[in-house]
């Protein structure tokens, strides 16, 4: 029986023999696509090639891609560990043609690899093709049907609808029909009793899709119509974990050597045996074996756990795993980080980035586990009291919000515990509580504003304070504002040397001199692109020429602290690691505050190192060069 590593290599070697360029997996964390948090399909890194934005390094490419599906329409988190085949992270084997080969070669090579290299029994395989769609004016995919007829009996070529057999990148853009390959893993007795063709795409756990070949030949226009593409492409994806399960003759993905090493390590740590059944204990083993992969590779690819965005997705997965080993494996101390060496070694040859950063990833995960374990026991006790008090089978939204806000329970963890007790969660009520919290935050910073009073017609010319701290200008408009019990005036100038609060740096203060008197400017902020000057008092006559003058001494002190934020950022990255990223700052005339991402409390020794590096650089008197850069 081939190992998972051998099966993966056979795939890559096969397509290398077909003149494909083998490329590495792209990171599982997506940083340059606003539509995605994580890579969720093999084609993500090739999107620009299909859209014509970039030229591919080869017209034929193959790889194995790390993918993560836990949010949006691919949210299978609640199924992971409960069944035998859903995963958070998975590998997607894929081969691509960018305007090179098409259906004939793709279908022939799929069959050759599965039946001649992997030696799958031909009478266990079924394929589906696109049946056509009258509304779209699309006929049945006759080309795919005729190619499949060359290798498989017609009764095993099944017709699929638009939902299953027509792929689209989005509402507009490249799209086309696809052909799926399914395998029947049932026993001979079961196969004789029920025709496998009736079970394809019917959610049977043993009759499963293993490969999808997408033939990109159309472009979906904005008006919804389709037009043929000038070049035809192939995009295929084969789930690695499913393939290994089939080739190793297992009934569960978790019984393959993709996962057994992690399950054995867990068994040794908790001193319990994995039985592979549907008990909570067995589910916990499977959850850990799955989740440690998702957590480890996302951190290795640069995403630290946090309370927002992609970082919160990772924190949710990690906390789900912690709750499973705490409650069902009776293990009350950090466990996940102990599994890192097993995972790092397993994937050292194919995804070396985890092995290269093993110590760092261990530290991050251990810190996260310890933080959640400090509140988990109290949170579970509070959950028990909430469950005992509930009537009507529903946990109120206010309680769900309390569990998140006080104990760090993500909503899906509350939902999971509720379901184990035959309860549901009032998620609409939870969302309402979340919205109320946001509204309270907004109200704390909101201001009541009067109408603008026009002094001079015209639009502001903006900021000129890089070149001079004093300029002659005039007032365009002003208005009265009230907030936090104070009454102020907002003033807009034609042009201004006052720097508006931005990037953590406080706004300038200074003075406006008019013929009718002077105005003390106490702060400067931005409202969209408009620079607003704040004053406590204004004269009756605001017309005429104005001399706008920034408090030079205060600006110099602020400038010095701004420069030090850059020195501090560099020193932190040298001492703590290149994962450190700026998350915010406060720069004023008295001091600076620098917010940054790190997985642990900074030690006194590390702080001393950072301080020493920053002071050394200050004493070097390095010239500061100011350049105006294009965006």
C-alpha positions in Angstrom: 0.0 0.0 0.0 1.4 3.4 -1.0 1.9 6.0 1.7 0.3 9.5 1.4 3.7 10.9 0.6 4.2 8.5 -2.3 0.6 9.1 -3.6 1.3 12.9 -3.7 4.6 12.4 -5.5 3.1 10.1 -8.0 0.6 12.8 -9.0 3.3 15.4 -9.4 5.6 13.0 -11.3 2.8 12.0 -13.6 2.1 15.6 -14.7 5.8 16.4 -14.9 6.0 13.6 -17.5 3.2 15.4 -19.4 5.4 18.5 -19.6 3.8 20.4 -16.7 5.8 22.9 -14.6 5.6 21.8 -10.9 5.1 24.9 -8.7 5.0 25.3 -4.9 1.9 25.9 -3.0 1.0 29.5 -2.4 0.5 30.6 1.2 -2.7 29.5 2.8 -3.2 33.1 4.0 -4.3 35.5 1.2 -2.8 39.1 1.5 -3.5 40.5 -2.0 -7.1 39.6 -2.7 -9.8 41.6 -0.9 -12.4 38.9 -1.7 -10.6 36.2 0.2 -9.2 35.6 3.7 -7.7 32.2 2.9 -6.8 30.2 -0.2 -9.9 28.0 -0.6 -9.1 26.4 -4.0 -6.1 25.4 -6.0 -6.9 27.9 -8.7 -6.7 31.0 -6.4 -3.0 31.7 -7.1 -3.6 31.4 -10.9 -6.6 33.8 -11.0 -4.7 36.5 -12.8 -3.6 34.1 -15.5 -7.3 33.2 -16.2 -8.3 36.8 -16.1 -5.5 37.8 -18.5 -3.8 40.2 -16.0 -0.5 38.2 -16.0 1.3 35.7 -18.2 1.8 32.3 -16.7 5.4 31.0 -16.4 4.3 27.9 -18.4 1.1 26.9 -20.3 1.0 23.7 -18.3 1.3 23.8 -14.4 0.7 21.3 -11.6 0.9 21.5 -7.8 -0.5 20.6 -4.5 -2.1 23.6 -2.7 -2.8 24.1 0.9 -6.4 25.3 1.3 -8.7 26.4 4.2 -12.5 26.4 4.1 -14.2 27.6 7.3 -16.0 30.8 6.4 -18.6 32.0 3.9 -20.4 29.5 1.8 -17.7 26.9 2.5 -18.3 26.9 6.3 -18.0 23.2 7.3 -16.5 23.8 10.7 -19.4 22.2 12.6 -19.0 19.0 10.6 -15.3 18.6 11.1 -14.4 15.7 13.3 -18.1 14.6 13.5 -18.0 12.9 10.1 -15.2 11.2 8.4 -14.4 13.5 5.5 -14.9 17.2 6.2 -11.8 19.2 7.0 -10.7 22.8 7.7 -7.3 22.6 6.0 -6.9 20.2 3.1 -4.6 19.7 0.1 -5.9 20.2 -3.4 -3.9 18.4 -6.2 -4.3 20.3 -9.4 -3.2 20.5 -13.0 -3.8 23.5 -15.3 -3.7 24.4 -18.9 -3.6 28.0 -19.9 -4.6 28.1 -23.6 -2.8 24.8 -24.2 -4.5 21.4 -24.0 -8.2 21.0 -23.5 -10.9 18.3 -22.9 -9.3 15.5 -24.9 -6.0 15.5 -23.1 -7.4 16.3 -19.6 -9.9 13.5 -19.7 -7.4 10.9 -21.1 -4.8 11.8 -18.5 -7.2 11.7 -15.6 -8.2 8.2 -16.6 -4.6 7.1 -17.2 -3.5 8.4 -13.8 -6.4 6.8 -11.9 -6.5 3.4 -13.6 -2.9 2.8 -14.7 -0.8 4.6 -12.1 -3.0 4.4 -9.1 -4.6 1.1 -10.3 -8.1 2.0 -9.3 -10.7 -0.6 -10.4 -12.4 0.7 -13.5 -15.8 -0.7 -12.6 -15.8 1.4 -9.4 -15.6 4.7 -11.3 -18.4 6.9 -12.5 -18.1 10.3 -14.3 -20.5 13.2 -14.7 -20.8 15.7 -17.6 -22.8 18.9 -18.0 -26.3 18.1 -19.3 -26.8 21.6 -20.8 -29.1 24.4 -19.9 -31.9 25.7 -22.1 -32.2 29.1 -20.3 -28.5 29.7 -21.1 -28.8 28.3 -24.6 -26.0 25.8 -23.7 -26.1 22.2 -25.2 -25.0 19.1 -23.5 -21.2 18.8 -23.3 -20.9 16.4 -26.3 -17.1 16.8 -26.5 -16.6 15.6 -22.9 -19.1 12.8 -23.5 -17.4 11.5 -26.6 -13.9 11.6 -24.9 -15.2 9.6 -21.9 -16.9 7.1 -24.2 -13.4 6.1 -25.4 -12.5 4.7 -21.9 -15.7 4.1 -19.9 -19.1 2.4 -20.7 -21.9 4.9 -21.5 -24.0 3.8 -18.5 -21.3 5.2 -16.2 -21.3 8.6 -17.9 -24.0 10.5 -16.0 -25.6 13.9 -16.7 -25.2 16.7 -14.2 -27.1 20.0 -13.8 -25.7 23.5 -13.8 -25.3 23.5 -10.0 -22.9 20.4 -10.1 -21.4 20.6 -13.5 -20.9 24.3 -14.5 -18.2 26.3 -12.8 -18.1 30.1 -12.5 -15.4 32.3 -10.9 -18.0 34.9 -9.9 -20.9 36.9 -11.1 -18.8 37.8 -14.1 -15.7 36.5 -15.7 -14.4 33.1 -16.9 -16.6 30.0 -16.5 -17.4 26.7 -18.2 -18.7 23.1 -17.9 -16.9 20.6 -15.7 -16.7 16.8 -15.5 -16.5 15.0 -12.2 -15.0 11.6 -11.4 -16.6 9.6 -8.6 -15.5 6.4 -7.0 -17.7 3.8 -5.3 -16.0 2.5 -2.2 -18.8 0.2 -0.9 -18.4 -3.5 -0.4 -19.0 -5.8 -3.3 -22.3 -7.0 -1.6 -23.5 -3.4 -1.3 -22.5 -2.6 -4.9 -24.5 -5.6 -6.2 -27.5 -4.6 -4.1 -27.8 -1.0 -5.2 -26.5 0.5 -8.5 -23.8 3.1 -7.7 -25.0 5.4 -10.4 -28.1 6.2 -8.3 -25.8 7.3 -5.4 -23.5 9.7 -7.3 -23.9 13.3 -6.0 -26.4 12.1 -3.4 -24.3 12.6 -0.3 -23.4 8.9 0.2 -20.4 8.7 2.4 -18.9 5.8 0.4 -19.7 7.1 -3.1 -17.6 10.2 -3.4 -16.2 12.7 -5.9 -12.5 12.6 -6.1 -11.6 14.8 -9.1 -13.2 17.7 -10.9 -12.0 18.9 -14.4 -13.2 22.4 -15.2 -13.2 23.4 -18.9 -13.0 27.2 -18.9 -14.4 28.2 -22.3 -16.9 31.1 -21.7 -16.9 34.6 -20.3 -19.9 35.7 -18.2 -20.6 39.3 -19.2 -22.2 42.0 -16.9 -25.6 41.5 -18.5 -25.5 37.8 -17.7 -24.9 36.6 -21.2 -22.1 34.2 -22.2 -19.5 34.7 -24.9 -16.7 32.2 -26.0 -13.3 32.9 -24.7 -10.5 33.5 -27.2 -8.4 30.9 -25.5 -9.7 27.7 -23.7 -8.3 26.6 -20.3 -8.3 23.6 -18.0 -8.5 23.9 -14.2 -8.7 20.6 -12.2 -8.8 19.8 -8.5 -8.5 16.5 -6.6 -8.9 16.4 -2.9 -5.7 14.7 -1.6 -7.2 13.4 1.7 -10.0 11.7 -0.2 -7.7 10.2 -2.8 -5.5 8.7 -0.1 -8.5 7.3 1.7 -9.6 5.6 -1.5 -6.2 4.3 -2.5 -5.5 3.0 1.0 -8.9 1.3 1.2 -10.1 3.1 4.3 -13.6 4.0 5.3 -12.5 7.3 6.9 -10.0 10.0 6.0 -8.8 9.9 9.6 -7.8 6.2 9.2 -5.1 7.1 6.5 -1.5 8.0 7.3 -2.4 11.6 6.6 -3.8 11.7 10.2 -2.9 8.5 12.0 0.5 9.9 13.2 -1.2 12.9 14.9 -3.9 10.7 16.4 -1.3 8.3 17.8 0.7 11.3 19.3 -2.5 12.6 20.9 -3.3 9.1 22.3 0.1 9.0 23.9 -0.2 12.5 25.4 -3.7 12.0 26.9 -3.3 8.3 27.7 -6.5 7.3 25.9 -7.1 5.0 22.9 -8.8 6.2 19.7 -11.7 3.9 18.8 -12.8 5.6 15.6 -16.5 5.5 16.6 -19.0 8.4 16.9 -18.4 9.0 20.6 -17.4 12.5 21.9 -14.0 11.1 22.8 -13.3 9.9 19.2 -14.7 13.1 17.7 -12.2 15.0 19.9 -9.3 12.9 18.5 -10.4 13.8 15.0 -11.0 17.4 15.7 -7.4 17.8 17.1 -5.9 15.9 14.1 -7.7 18.2 11.7 -7.5 21.5 13.5 -3.7 21.4 14.4 -3.0 21.5 10.6 -5.1 24.5 9.9 -3.7 26.4 13.0 -0.1 25.5 12.3 0.1 26.3 8.6 -1.8 29.6 8.8 0.6 30.8 11.6 3.6 29.6 9.6 2.3 31.6 6.6 2.1 34.8 8.6 -1.3 35.0 10.2 -1.3 35.3 14.0 -4.5 34.6 16.0 -6.4 37.8 16.8 -9.9 39.2 17.4 -10.6 40.3 13.8 -10.6 39.0 10.3 -8.5 36.0 9.4 -6.8 36.1 12.8 -10.2 35.5 14.5 -11.0 32.6 12.2 -7.8 30.9 13.5 -8.6 31.8 17.1 -12.1 30.2 16.7 -10.6 27.0 15.3 -8.0 26.8 18.1 -10.6 27.4 20.8 -12.9 24.8 19.4 -10.0 22.3 19.6 -9.1 23.3 23.2 -12.7 22.9 24.4 -12.7 19.3 22.8 -9.6 18.1 24.6 -10.6 19.8 27.8 -14.1 18.4 28.0 -13.8 15.0 26.2 -10.2 13.9 26.6 -10.0 15.3 30.2 -6.8 17.1 29.5 -6.6 20.4 31.4 -3.3 21.8 30.1 -2.0 23.0 26.7 -2.0 20.1 24.3 -2.0 21.4 20.7 1.5 22.8 20.7 2.8 19.3 21.6 1.6 18.0 18.3 3.7 20.5 16.2 6.8 18.3 15.9 4.7 15.5 14.4 3.1 17.8 11.8 6.3 19.6 11.0 8.1 16.4 10.3 5.3 14.9 8.3 5.2 17.8 5.9 8.9 18.7 5.9 9.5 17.8 2.3 6.3 19.2 0.7 5.6 22.3 2.9 8.9 23.1 4.5 7.8 26.4 5.9 6.3 24.8 9.1 9.5 22.9 9.9 11.6 26.0 9.4 9.4 27.9 11.9 8.6 25.1 14.3 9.8 26.8 17.5 8.0 30.1 16.7 4.7 28.3 15.8 4.9 26.2 19.0 5.3 29.4 21.1 2.3 31.1 19.4 0.0 28.1 19.9 1.0 27.5 23.5 0.4 31.1 24.4 -3.1 31.0 22.8 -4.0 27.8 24.6 -2.9 29.1 28.0 -4.9 32.3 27.5 -8.1 30.5 26.7 -7.6 27.8 29.3 -7.6 30.6 32.0 -11.2 31.4 31.2 -12.5 28.1 29.8 -13.5 26.5 33.0 -15.4 29.5 34.3 -17.1 29.9 30.9 -18.2 26.3 30.8 -19.7 26.6 34.3 -21.5 29.8 33.3 -22.7 27.8 30.2 -24.1 25.1 32.5 -26.0 27.6 34.5 -27.4 29.2 31.4 -28.5 25.8 30.0 -30.2 24.9 33.3 -32.2 28.1 33.3 -33.3 28.0 29.7 -36.9 27.4 28.7 -38.2 26.8 25.1 -34.9 25.1 23.9 -33.2 28.4 22.9 -30.2 30.1 24.5 -30.9 33.9 24.4 -28.8 36.2 22.3 -27.8 38.2 25.4 -26.3 35.1 27.0 -24.4 34.2 23.8 -23.0 37.7 23.7 -22.0 37.4 27.4 -20.1 34.2 26.7 -18.2 35.9 23.9 -17.6 39.2 25.7 -16.6 37.8 29.1 -15.2 34.3 28.5 -14.0 34.5 24.8 -16.5 31.8 23.5 -16.9 32.3 19.7 -20.5 32.0 18.6 -19.8 28.7 16.9 -18.5 27.2 20.2 -21.6 28.4 22.0 -23.7 26.9 19.1 -21.8 23.6 19.4 -22.3 23.2 23.2 -25.9 24.2 22.8 -26.5 21.5 20.1 -24.9 18.9 22.4 -27.6 19.7 24.9 -30.4 19.7 22.3 -30.6 23.5 22.3 -30.3 26.2 19.7 -29.0 29.8 19.9 -30.9 32.9 19.2 -28.3 34.1 16.6 -30.5 37.1 15.5 -30.5 38.2 19.2 -26.7 37.7 19.4 -26.2 39.8 16.3 -28.4 42.5 17.8 -26.3 42.6 21.0 -23.2 42.9 18.8 -24.7 45.8 17.0 -25.7 47.5 20.2 -22.1 47.3 21.4 -20.9 48.9 18.1 -23.6 51.6 18.6 -22.4 52.3 22.1 -18.9 52.7 20.9 -20.0 55.1 18.1 -22.1 57.1 20.6 -19.1 57.6 22.8 -17.3 59.4 20.0 -20.2 61.1 18.2 -20.6 64.9 17.9 -23.6 67.1 17.4 -22.9 69.5 14.5 -24.5 72.8 13.3 -24.7 73.8 9.7 -21.6 75.2 8.0 -21.3 79.0 7.8 -19.8 80.0 4.5 -17.1 82.8 4.7 -15.5 82.5 1.3 -16.7 80.4 -1.6 -14.2 77.8 -2.9 -12.7 74.4 -2.2 -9.8 73.7 0.2 -6.4 73.3 -1.5 -5.2 71.1 1.3 -2.0 70.6 3.3 1.2 72.7 2.6 2.9 72.0 6.0 5.7 69.8 4.7 7.4 73.0 3.2 6.4 75.6 5.8 4.9 75.9 9.2 3.4 79.3 8.4 1.3 80.5 5.5 -1.1 83.2 4.4 -4.6 81.9 3.6 -8.2 82.6 4.3 -11.2 80.9 6.0 -13.6 79.1 3.7 -16.2 78.0 6.3 -16.8 77.2 10.0 -19.4 75.6 12.2 -20.2 74.9 15.9 -19.9 71.3 17.3 -20.8 69.8 20.6 -19.4 66.5 22.0 -18.5 65.1 25.4 -20.0 68.1 27.1 -17.7 70.6 25.3 -18.5 73.2 22.7 -16.0 73.8 19.9 -15.7 75.4 16.5 -14.5 73.6 13.3 -12.7 75.8 10.7 -11.8 75.0 7.1 -8.9 77.0 5.5 -8.2 77.5 1.8 -4.8 75.9 2.5 -3.2 75.0 5.7 0.2 74.2 7.3 -1.5 72.3 10.1 -1.0 68.5 10.0 -4.3 66.6 10.7 -4.3 63.6 13.1 -3.4 60.6 11.0 -1.5 57.3 11.3 -1.4 57.7 15.1 0.2 61.1 15.0 -1.8 63.8 16.8 -2.9 66.9 15.0 -1.0 70.2 15.1 -2.0 73.1 17.3 -1.1 76.8 16.8 -2.7 80.1 15.9 -4.7 81.9 13.2 -4.2 85.6 13.0 -6.9 87.8 11.5 -7.5 91.6 11.3 -10.3 91.1 13.8 -8.2 89.1 16.3 -6.5 85.7 16.8 -7.9 82.2 17.0 -6.1 79.5 19.1 -6.2 76.2 17.2 -6.2 73.3 19.8 -6.4 70.4 17.4 -6.5 69.4 13.7 -8.3 66.4 12.3 -9.5 65.0 8.9 -13.0 64.4 7.8 -12.7 62.3 4.7 -10.1 64.5 2.8 -11.1 67.8 4.5 -8.7 69.2 7.1 -10.6 70.5 10.1 -9.1 73.0 12.6 -10.6 73.0 16.1 -10.9 76.2 18.2 -12.6 77.0 21.5 -13.4 80.6 20.6 -13.8 82.6 17.4 -14.2 86.3 16.6 -17.4 87.7 15.1 -15.7 88.7 11.8 -13.9 85.7 10.1 -13.3 87.4 6.8 -10.1 88.7 5.3 -6.5 87.4 5.1 -5.4 84.9 7.7 -1.8 84.0 8.8 -1.9 80.4 9.9 1.0 79.4 12.1 1.8 76.0 13.6 3.3 75.7 17.1 6.8 74.9 15.9 8.2 73.7 19.2 5.4 71.2 19.7 5.6 70.0 16.1 9.4 69.3 16.5 8.7 67.2 19.6 6.0 65.2 17.7 8.4 64.8 14.7 11.1 63.3 16.9 8.6 60.8 18.4 7.3 59.9 14.9 10.9 59.0 13.9 11.3 56.8 16.9 8.3 54.7 16.0 10.2 53.6 12.9 13.3 52.8 15.0 11.2 50.9 17.5 9.4 48.9 14.8 12.8 47.8 13.4 14.2 47.0 16.8 11.1 44.9 17.8 11.4 42.9 14.6 15.1 42.3 15.3 14.5 41.2 18.9 11.1 39.4 18.6 11.0 38.2 15.0 9.9 39.4 11.6 6.3 38.5 12.3 6.0 41.7 14.3 3.7 44.2 12.5 2.6 47.6 13.5 -1.1 47.6 14.6 -1.4 51.2 15.8 0.4 54.1 17.5 0.0 57.3 19.4 2.6 60.0 18.6 2.3 63.3 20.5 4.7 66.0 21.9 5.2 64.2 25.2 5.7 60.5 24.3 4.8 57.8 21.9 2.9 54.5 22.2 3.6 51.7 19.7 1.0 48.9 19.2 2.3 45.7 17.6 1.3 42.1 17.0 3.1 39.4 19.1 2.0 36.1 20.5 3.3 36.6 24.1 4.1 39.2 26.8 7.4 40.9 26.0 9.9 40.0 28.7 12.0 42.6 30.6 15.1 41.3 28.9 13.5 41.8 25.4 12.4 45.3 26.3 15.9 46.1 27.4 17.3 44.9 24.1 14.8 47.0 22.1 15.7 50.0 24.2 19.4 49.5 23.7 19.0 49.2 19.9 16.8 52.3 19.6 19.2 54.4 21.7 22.2 53.2 19.8 20.5 54.3 16.5 19.6 57.7 18.0 23.2 58.3 19.1 24.5 57.5 15.6 22.8 60.7 14.4 21.8 59.1 11.1 20.6 61.8 8.6 16.9 61.8 8.0 16.0 62.0 4.3 12.5 63.2 3.4 11.0 62.1 0.1 7.6 62.5 -1.3 6.6 59.1 -2.7 3.8 58.3 -5.2 1.0 56.0 -4.0 
